């Protein structure tokens, strides 16, 4: 087999990440050794591989769909926006500096070489590669520097299927415009269009599809219905809120300006009667049972954001009354001082934090990328704690806190303020941890749930919907 197919989109957020994940699962179910690939990703959701390297969460989800181990060859270039028109550049899983959007295009050839080497190497190990594009291939101002859409299709000689979101409106115009605006030499790679997120009776589309196929020589080979799912997506517009009638527990996650790894909180949405909200105004915090200050790509900037918006004072007021959890950058903000040595800011900054835990954090050049597997102690006694660390901070704690893992300072609880702070991303993937945290919040009786099985079932459901909604005989003709 040893071929590639590619899913591009008419724009960001049209669903190509999940369509790619669905095809990873569909083909894995057939016994195909399949792997995902995205040449360049811009996202604040990332994870850590078994060899302690960083890659996008969307591709990690796709590896789970394919039932394989994440590998940074599947996402060789990762950009993590951190404000002021700049991003941290991750190459093959390791930080390669901070670069402005303008200067990024001056290293186009270097990045393209990295992408090509990663793809060629990956292709040797698998029967089929599912390639995902980024944004839209029709951004005519960016086509010269494209390494993720049509140029990648050309490198891989991949059959391309364009995904469009009909829920936004204008899907036929988006398909036609995309086809017309890509370079003519690349039009031959487009083999089909897939309409995503359709609501209603599919027969209502039949006339439009027939007319469209008389306009363009490319088949519409799928109409995927709109369906709710709890699977992680890249874009912050798809953060998983869960509003429940008469919830047993209400979790408020502060929506930071540079919030990262909001996928940490997806496990909560698998539990019935749990309400999950991303909070934009401090007035809503006092109505919550648990408040979470999440991770961030710019800790100092988001600390200032909390002060300006009134969250800072409100959190201090609510400490001891409501369980407050800080994760990664959010954990750092719970301390006394954050010193940024020009890591996330252009200038050296020393900022007063919330002083809820007596600790100081210094942001250092070396980034901590590490899989976590440690035994729980105290409240977490008897549990195996797994997750990963992604941070620049070195934190010194001088307070009466209880360590919840064998590794000192990794996850701590201050009983007097009912405050939990941790550097562990993915800590809520363990149901028992959630159960203990709910108990800390004064809530009991949360039903037992196998979160890993729930996620796998969600992937199976997604794959089933996509397979039933697409002309698989037609698509199979390009991969068999």
Secondary structure by P-SEA (a helix, b strand, c coil): cbbbbbbbcccccccaaaaaaaaaaaaaaaccccbbbbcccccccccccccbbbbbaaaaaaaaaaccccccccccbbbbbccccbbbbbccccccccccccccccaaaaaaaaaaaaaaaaaaaccccccccccccccccccccccccaaaaaaaccbbbbbbcccccaaaaaaaaaaaacccccccccccccccccccccccaaaaaaaaaaaccccccccccbbbbccccccccccbbbbbccccbbbbbccccccccccccccccccccbbbbbcccccccccccbbbbcccccaaaaaaaaaaaaaaaaaaaaccccbbbbccaaaaaaccbbbbcccccccbbbbbccccccbbbbbcccccbbbbbbbbccccccbbbbbcccccccccccccccccccccccccccccccbbbbccccccccaaaaaaaaaaaccccccccaaaaaaaaaaaaaaaaaaaaccccccccccc
